[in-house]
Amino acid sequence: MSTQRIAFLTNYPPARTSAGPLSPVRRAVSALIHAFEAIAIDYRIKRDIAELKALSDETLRDIGIKRSEIQSLVHEQAHGRPGRRHAHD
């Protein structure tokens, strides 16, 4: 399902019936979307960590990453927190 389709589903005004808005349905859809997003983020984190760990120490040094920093840097990027800054940035 595309991001636009997901945004459409979550931003669409609640349907009204004689019983009122269908908020439990919207909450359920929102919970499913958040669960899928969490699974996707977890998958990307594991994939990126594996890719970086597969690099040689020389390659990691060339891109300015210490092997001991891989997990924290990937998690920072995945969760939208800024990574460390280099003097030349």
N, CA, C and O atoms as CSV, one atom per row, in Angstrom:
chain,resi,resn,atom,element,x,y,z
A,1,MET,N,N,0.856,-1.169,0.000
A,1,MET,CA,C,0.000,0.000,0.000
A,1,MET,C,C,0.901,1.230,0.000
A,1,MET,O,O,1.839,1.302,0.794
A,2,SER,N,N,0.643,2.169,-0.847
A,2,SER,CA,C,1.507,3.330,-0.963
A,2,SER,C,C,1.324,4.267,0.224
A,2,SER,O,O,0.315,4.219,0.927
A,3,THR,N,N,2.335,5.130,0.431
A,3,THR,CA,C,2.282,6.096,1.511
A,3,THR,C,C,1.109,7.045,1.326
A,3,THR,O,O,0.455,7.424,2.298
A,4,GLN,N,N,0.838,7.436,0.075
A,4,GLN,CA,C,-0.289,8.324,-0.177
A,4,GLN,C,C,-1.590,7.636,0.200
A,4,GLN,O,O,-2.481,8.269,0.767
A,5,ARG,N,N,-1.710,6.371,-0.101
A,5,ARG,CA,C,-2.924,5.635,0.233
A,5,ARG,C,C,-3.076,5.524,1.745
A,5,ARG,O,O,-4.178,5.662,2.275
A,6,ILE,N,N,-1.964,5.276,2.436
A,6,ILE,CA,C,-2.014,5.194,3.891
A,6,ILE,C,C,-2.398,6.546,4.476
A,6,ILE,O,O,-3.222,6.613,5.388
A,7,ALA,N,N,-1.811,7.625,3.960
A,7,ALA,CA,C,-2.158,8.967,4.445
A,7,ALA,C,C,-3.628,9.249,4.201
A,7,ALA,O,O,-4.294,9.857,5.039
A,8,PHE,N,N,-4.136,8.814,3.065
A,8,PHE,CA,C,-5.543,9.013,2.757
A,8,PHE,C,C,-6.417,8.307,3.787
A,8,PHE,O,O,-7.410,8.865,4.255
A,9,LEU,N,N,-6.048,7.093,4.132
A,9,LEU,CA,C,-6.847,6.328,5.085
A,9,LEU,C,C,-6.832,6.943,6.479
A,9,LEU,O,O,-7.851,6.953,7.170
A,10,THR,N,N,-5.678,7.454,6.891
A,10,THR,CA,C,-5.577,7.974,8.251
A,10,THR,C,C,-6.071,9.403,8.375
A,10,THR,O,O,-6.459,9.818,9.467
A,11,ASN,N,N,-6.070,10.173,7.287
A,11,ASN,CA,C,-6.499,11.565,7.352
A,11,ASN,C,C,-7.942,11.769,6.917
A,11,ASN,O,O,-8.462,12.882,6.988
A,12,TYR,N,N,-8.573,10.734,6.480
A,12,TYR,CA,C,-9.941,10.857,5.996
A,12,TYR,C,C,-10.873,11.112,7.171
A,12,TYR,O,O,-10.773,10.434,8.194
A,13,PRO,N,N,-11.782,12.084,7.043
A,13,PRO,CA,C,-12.690,12.359,8.163
A,13,PRO,C,C,-13.523,11.131,8.506
A,13,PRO,O,O,-13.882,10.361,7.615
A,14,PRO,N,N,-13.832,10.941,9.775
A,14,PRO,CA,C,-14.573,9.741,10.167
A,14,PRO,C,C,-15.961,9.712,9.540
A,14,PRO,O,O,-16.628,10.737,9.402
A,15,ALA,N,N,-16.367,8.521,9.170
A,15,ALA,CA,C,-17.705,8.352,8.615
A,15,ALA,C,C,-18.719,8.570,9.726
A,15,ALA,O,O,-18.472,8.230,10.883
A,16,ARG,N,N,-19.828,9.122,9.374
A,16,ARG,CA,C,-20.882,9.365,10.373
A,16,ARG,C,C,-22.061,8.443,10.092
A,16,ARG,O,O,-22.499,8.276,8.954
A,17,THR,N,N,-22.532,7.880,11.125
A,17,THR,CA,C,-23.740,7.064,11.047
A,17,THR,C,C,-24.688,7.593,12.121
A,17,THR,O,O,-24.369,8.547,12.831
A,18,SER,N,N,-25.804,6.989,12.223
A,18,SER,CA,C,-26.739,7.427,13.261
A,18,SER,C,C,-26.157,7.188,14.652
A,18,SER,O,O,-26.574,7.823,15.620
A,19,ALA,N,N,-25.203,6.281,14.749
A,19,ALA,CA,C,-24.576,5.983,16.036
A,19,ALA,C,C,-23.380,6.886,16.308
A,19,ALA,O,O,-22.801,6.806,17.391
A,20,GLY,N,N,-22.992,7.735,15.375
A,20,GLY,CA,C,-21.852,8.628,15.558
A,20,GLY,C,C,-20.645,8.171,14.753
A,20,GLY,O,O,-20.762,7.275,13.917
A,21,PRO,N,N,-19.463,8.789,14.999
A,21,PRO,CA,C,-18.263,8.458,14.223
A,21,PRO,C,C,-17.787,7.033,14.500
A,21,PRO,O,O,-18.032,6.469,15.566
A,22,LEU,N,N,-17.107,6.478,13.516
A,22,LEU,CA,C,-16.582,5.112,13.647
A,22,LEU,C,C,-15.159,5.155,14.197
A,22,LEU,O,O,-14.256,4.553,13.615
A,23,SER,N,N,-14.953,5.846,15.290
A,23,SER,CA,C,-13.610,6.019,15.828
A,23,SER,C,C,-12.919,4.702,16.197
A,23,SER,O,O,-11.702,4.619,16.026
A,24,PRO,N,N,-13.599,3.686,16.683
A,24,PRO,CA,C,-12.874,2.436,16.956
A,24,PRO,C,C,-12.252,1.833,15.692
A,24,PRO,O,O,-11.172,1.246,15.752
A,25,VAL,N,N,-12.925,1.975,14.561
A,25,VAL,CA,C,-12.384,1.464,13.299
A,25,VAL,C,C,-11.146,2.262,12.916
A,25,VAL,O,O,-10.126,1.687,12.537
A,26,ARG,N,N,-11.233,3.579,13.012
A,26,ARG,CA,C,-10.067,4.416,12.691
A,26,ARG,C,C,-8.905,4.106,13.611
A,26,ARG,O,O,-7.757,4.046,13.172
A,27,ARG,N,N,-9.200,3.908,14.888
A,27,ARG,CA,C,-8.116,3.570,15.828
A,27,ARG,C,C,-7.476,2.243,15.459
A,27,ARG,O,O,-6.256,2.105,15.554
A,28,ALA,N,N,-8.260,1.277,15.047
A,28,ALA,CA,C,-7.729,-0.022,14.658
A,28,ALA,C,C,-6.863,0.095,13.409
A,28,ALA,O,O,-5.784,-0.494,13.342
A,29,VAL,N,N,-7.334,0.856,12.417
A,29,VAL,CA,C,-6.551,1.057,11.189
A,29,VAL,C,C,-5.245,1.776,11.518
A,29,VAL,O,O,-4.184,1.411,11.013
A,30,SER,N,N,-5.328,2.792,12.361
A,30,SER,CA,C,-4.127,3.534,12.754
A,30,SER,C,C,-3.140,2.626,13.485
A,30,SER,O,O,-1.936,2.697,13.239
A,31,ALA,N,N,-3.632,1.783,14.372
A,31,ALA,CA,C,-2.756,0.865,15.100
A,31,ALA,C,C,-2.069,-0.113,14.150
A,31,ALA,O,O,-0.888,-0.414,14.321
A,32,LEU,N,N,-2.795,-0.610,13.156
A,32,LEU,CA,C,-2.190,-1.507,12.168
A,32,LEU,C,C,-1.117,-0.805,11.355
A,32,LEU,O,O,-0.051,-1.367,11.101
A,33,ILE,N,N,-1.398,0.416,10.951
A,33,ILE,CA,C,-0.422,1.181,10.171
A,33,ILE,C,C,0.837,1.409,10.989
A,33,ILE,O,O,1.946,1.231,10.485
A,34,HIS,N,N,0.674,1.801,12.248
A,34,HIS,CA,C,1.844,2.022,13.102
A,34,HIS,C,C,2.622,0.728,13.312
A,34,HIS,O,O,3.851,0.750,13.358
A,35,ALA,N,N,1.937,-0.379,13.436
A,35,ALA,CA,C,2.618,-1.668,13.599
A,35,ALA,C,C,3.438,-2.007,12.353
A,35,ALA,O,O,4.587,-2.436,12.461
A,36,PHE,N,N,2.846,-1.814,11.174
A,36,PHE,CA,C,3.585,-2.082,9.933
A,36,PHE,C,C,4.774,-1.145,9.784
A,36,PHE,O,O,5.840,-1.565,9.334
A,37,GLU,N,N,4.605,0.116,10.156
A,37,GLU,CA,C,5.717,1.065,10.096
A,37,GLU,C,C,6.841,0.635,11.030
A,37,GLU,O,O,8.012,0.708,10.656
A,38,ALA,N,N,6.509,0.190,12.233
A,38,ALA,CA,C,7.521,-0.261,13.189
A,38,ALA,C,C,8.267,-1.483,12.665
A,38,ALA,O,O,9.483,-1.586,12.824
A,39,ILE,N,N,7.546,-2.403,12.045
A,39,ILE,CA,C,8.175,-3.588,11.457
A,39,ILE,C,C,9.129,-3.179,10.333
A,39,ILE,O,O,10.235,-3.710,10.230
A,40,ALA,N,N,8.699,-2.238,9.494
A,40,ALA,CA,C,9.542,-1.778,8.382
A,40,ALA,C,C,10.797,-1.085,8.896
A,40,ALA,O,O,11.883,-1.299,8.359
A,41,ILE,N,N,10.664,-0.260,9.925
A,41,ILE,CA,C,11.825,0.425,10.496
A,41,ILE,C,C,12.790,-0.599,11.085
A,41,ILE,O,O,13.999,-0.498,10.879
A,42,ASP,N,N,12.273,-1.572,11.809
A,42,ASP,CA,C,13.108,-2.608,12.408
A,42,ASP,C,C,13.862,-3.386,11.331
A,42,ASP,O,O,15.048,-3.680,11.484
A,43,TYR,N,N,13.169,-3.716,10.243
A,43,TYR,CA,C,13.810,-4.424,9.135
A,43,TYR,C,C,14.946,-3.590,8.553
A,43,TYR,O,O,16.037,-4.112,8.323
A,44,ARG,N,N,14.703,-2.286,8.308
A,44,ARG,CA,C,15.736,-1.419,7.727
A,44,ARG,C,C,16.929,-1.281,8.664
A,44,ARG,O,O,18.076,-1.277,8.216
A,45,ILE,N,N,16.664,-1.169,9.963
A,45,ILE,CA,C,17.760,-1.065,10.933
A,45,ILE,C,C,18.642,-2.311,10.864
A,45,ILE,O,O,19.865,-2.203,10.776
A,46,LYS,N,N,18.029,-3.481,10.904
A,46,LYS,CA,C,18.802,-4.730,10.855
A,46,LYS,C,C,19.573,-4.860,9.551
A,46,LYS,O,O,20.726,-5.293,9.546
A,47,ARG,N,N,18.930,-4.481,8.434
A,47,ARG,CA,C,19.587,-4.557,7.129
A,47,ARG,C,C,20.785,-3.610,7.072
A,47,ARG,O,O,21.865,-4.000,6.628
A,48,ASP,N,N,20.596,-2.363,7.522
A,48,ASP,CA,C,21.677,-1.379,7.458
A,48,ASP,C,C,22.839,-1.748,8.368
A,48,ASP,O,O,24.000,-1.568,8.003
A,49,ILE,N,N,22.529,-2.263,9.551
A,49,ILE,CA,C,23.598,-2.703,10.462
A,49,ILE,C,C,24.389,-3.836,9.827
A,49,ILE,O,O,25.619,-3.838,9.882
A,50,ALA,N,N,23.708,-4.789,9.232
A,50,ALA,CA,C,24.393,-5.917,8.581
A,50,ALA,C,C,25.273,-5.435,7.427
A,50,ALA,O,O,26.394,-5.913,7.254
A,51,GLU,N,N,24.761,-4.489,6.641
A,51,GLU,CA,C,25.553,-3.962,5.524
A,51,GLU,C,C,26.815,-3.268,6.022
A,51,GLU,O,O,27.897,-3.478,5.474
A,52,LEU,N,N,26.682,-2.447,7.053
A,52,LEU,CA,C,27.858,-1.738,7.567
A,52,LEU,C,C,28.844,-2.693,8.231
A,52,LEU,O,O,30.055,-2.532,8.079
A,53,LYS,N,N,28.344,-3.683,8.963
A,53,LYS,CA,C,29.243,-4.648,9.606
A,53,LYS,C,C,29.998,-5.485,8.583
A,53,LYS,O,O,31.077,-5.998,8.881
A,54,ALA,N,N,29.452,-5.627,7.391
A,54,ALA,CA,C,30.107,-6.405,6.343
A,54,ALA,C,C,31.269,-5.643,5.706
A,54,ALA,O,O,32.107,-6.243,5.032
A,55,LEU,N,N,31.323,-4.333,5.914
A,55,LEU,CA,C,32.410,-3.530,5.334
A,55,LEU,C,C,33.705,-3.766,6.091
A,55,LEU,O,O,33.707,-4.107,7.274
A,56,SER,N,N,34.800,-3.575,5.381
A,56,SER,CA,C,36.113,-3.728,6.015
A,56,SER,C,C,36.381,-2.551,6.951
A,56,SER,O,O,35.754,-1.498,6.829
A,57,ASP,N,N,37.308,-2.734,7.879
A,57,ASP,CA,C,37.676,-1.652,8.789
A,57,ASP,C,C,38.202,-0.446,8.017
A,57,ASP,O,O,37.951,0.700,8.389
A,58,GLU,N,N,38.927,-0.715,6.946
A,58,GLU,CA,C,39.476,0.373,6.121
A,58,GLU,C,C,38.353,1.189,5.478
A,58,GLU,O,O,38.400,2.419,5.473
A,59,THR,N,N,37.352,0.507,4.938
A,59,THR,CA,C,36.226,1.204,4.311
A,59,THR,C,C,35.457,2.017,5.345
A,59,THR,O,O,35.081,3.160,5.085
A,60,LEU,N,N,35.222,1.432,6.512
A,60,LEU,CA,C,34.529,2.164,7.577
A,60,LEU,C,C,35.329,3.401,7.983
A,60,LEU,O,O,34.759,4.471,8.197
A,61,ARG,N,N,36.637,3.252,8.088
A,61,ARG,CA,C,37.498,4.385,8.429
A,61,ARG,C,C,37.410,5.464,7.357
A,61,ARG,O,O,37.396,6.654,7.673
A,62,ASP,N,N,37.350,5.057,6.090
A,62,ASP,CA,C,37.245,6.018,4.988
A,62,ASP,C,C,35.957,6.840,5.048
A,62,ASP,O,O,35.945,8.010,4.665
A,63,ILE,N,N,34.880,6.230,5.525
A,63,ILE,CA,C,33.616,6.967,5.597
A,63,ILE,C,C,33.391,7.582,6.978
A,63,ILE,O,O,32.348,8.180,7.241
A,64,GLY,N,N,34.389,7.424,7.858
A,64,GLY,CA,C,34.352,8.098,9.150
A,64,GLY,C,C,33.509,7.427,10.210
A,64,GLY,O,O,32.953,8.094,11.083
A,65,ILE,N,N,33.410,6.108,10.140
A,65,ILE,CA,C,32.631,5.368,11.123
A,65,ILE,C,C,33.522,4.342,11.808
A,65,ILE,O,O,34.268,3.613,11.155
A,66,LYS,N,N,33.432,4.297,13.127
A,66,LYS,CA,C,34.113,3.245,13.882
A,66,LYS,C,C,33.156,2.069,13.998
A,66,LYS,O,O,31.944,2.257,14.106
A,67,ARG,N,N,33.689,0.878,13.978
A,67,ARG,CA,C,32.848,-0.319,14.062
A,67,ARG,C,C,31.963,-0.295,15.313
A,67,ARG,O,O,30.825,-0.763,15.282
A,68,SER,N,N,32.483,0.243,16.394
A,68,SER,CA,C,31.717,0.299,17.643
A,68,SER,C,C,30.555,1.301,17.585
A,68,SER,O,O,29.691,1.284,18.462
A,69,GLU,N,N,30.522,2.165,16.575
A,69,GLU,CA,C,29.477,3.176,16.443
A,69,GLU,C,C,28.325,2.753,15.526
A,69,GLU,O,O,27.309,3.444,15.454
A,70,ILE,N,N,28.474,1.643,14.838
A,70,ILE,CA,C,27.512,1.256,13.799
A,70,ILE,C,C,26.083,1.222,14.332
A,70,ILE,O,O,25.200,1.868,13.768
A,71,GLN,N,N,25.846,0.488,15.395
A,71,GLN,CA,C,24.467,0.349,15.886
A,71,GLN,C,C,23.861,1.687,16.295
A,71,GLN,O,O,22.729,1.995,15.924
A,72,SER,N,N,24.604,2.477,17.052
A,72,SER,CA,C,24.029,3.742,17.516
A,72,SER,C,C,23.781,4.698,16.354
A,72,SER,O,O,22.772,5.403,16.353
A,73,LEU,N,N,24.671,4.741,15.368
A,73,LEU,CA,C,24.467,5.623,14.226
A,73,LEU,C,C,23.253,5.210,13.395
A,73,LEU,O,O,22.476,6.060,12.961
A,74,VAL,N,N,23.095,3.913,13.176
A,74,VAL,CA,C,21.951,3.433,12.394
A,74,VAL,C,C,20.647,3.727,13.134
A,74,VAL,O,O,19.672,4.162,12.521
A,75,HIS,N,N,20.624,3.496,14.435
A,75,HIS,CA,C,19.413,3.773,15.213
A,75,HIS,C,C,19.091,5.265,15.207
A,75,HIS,O,O,17.925,5.641,15.093
A,76,GLU,N,N,20.105,6.119,15.328
A,76,GLU,CA,C,19.881,7.565,15.290
A,76,GLU,C,C,19.261,7.977,13.961
A,76,GLU,O,O,18.316,8.765,13.933
A,77,GLN,N,N,19.784,7.454,12.878
A,77,GLN,CA,C,19.254,7.793,11.559
A,77,GLN,C,C,17.842,7.251,11.367
A,77,GLN,O,O,16.989,7.933,10.800
A,78,ALA,N,N,17.595,6.058,11.825
A,78,ALA,CA,C,16.285,5.429,11.629
A,78,ALA,C,C,15.185,6.144,12.403
A,78,ALA,O,O,14.032,6.174,11.972
A,79,HIS,N,N,15.544,6.716,13.540
A,79,HIS,CA,C,14.539,7.361,14.373
A,79,HIS,C,C,14.532,8.878,14.207
A,79,HIS,O,O,13.930,9.594,15.008
A,80,GLY,N,N,15.199,9.359,13.173
A,80,GLY,CA,C,15.129,10.774,12.841
A,80,GLY,C,C,15.940,11.683,13.743
A,80,GLY,O,O,15.761,12.901,13.712
A,81,ARG,N,N,16.816,11.124,14.534
A,81,ARG,CA,C,17.675,11.964,15.367
A,81,ARG,C,C,18.937,12.254,14.590
A,81,ARG,O,O,19.441,11.394,13.868
A,82,PRO,N,N,19.442,13.448,14.731
A,82,PRO,CA,C,20.657,13.784,13.975
A,82,PRO,C,C,21.833,12.952,14.446
A,82,PRO,O,O,22.005,12.687,15.636
A,83,GLY,N,N,22.629,12.551,13.479
A,83,GLY,CA,C,23.847,11.811,13.809
A,83,GLY,C,C,24.920,12.764,14.280
A,83,GLY,O,O,24.692,13.969,14.397
A,84,ARG,N,N,26.078,12.223,14.545
A,84,ARG,CA,C,27.163,13.085,14.996
A,84,ARG,C,C,27.605,13.993,13.861
A,84,ARG,O,O,27.444,13.658,12.687
A,85,ARG,N,N,28.150,15.120,14.209
A,85,ARG,CA,C,28.605,16.082,13.196
A,85,ARG,C,C,30.117,16.031,13.112
A,85,ARG,O,O,30.816,15.897,14.116
A,86,HIS,N,N,30.601,16.141,11.887
A,86,HIS,CA,C,32.047,16.195,11.666
A,86,HIS,C,C,32.469,17.655,11.612
A,86,HIS,O,O,31.651,18.540,11.363
A,87,ALA,N,N,33.726,17.892,11.841
A,87,ALA,CA,C,34.250,19.264,11.836
A,87,ALA,C,C,34.031,19.942,10.488
A,87,ALA,O,O,33.867,21.160,10.435
A,88,HIS,N,N,34.025,19.172,9.393
A,88,HIS,CA,C,33.892,19.770,8.059
A,88,HIS,C,C,32.458,19.913,7.630
A,88,HIS,O,O,32.219,20.431,6.539
A,89,ASP,N,N,31.470,19.485,8.423
A,89,ASP,CA,C,30.048,19.617,8.067
A,89,ASP,C,C,29.534,21.009,8.320
A,89,ASP,O,O,28.360,21.288,8.074
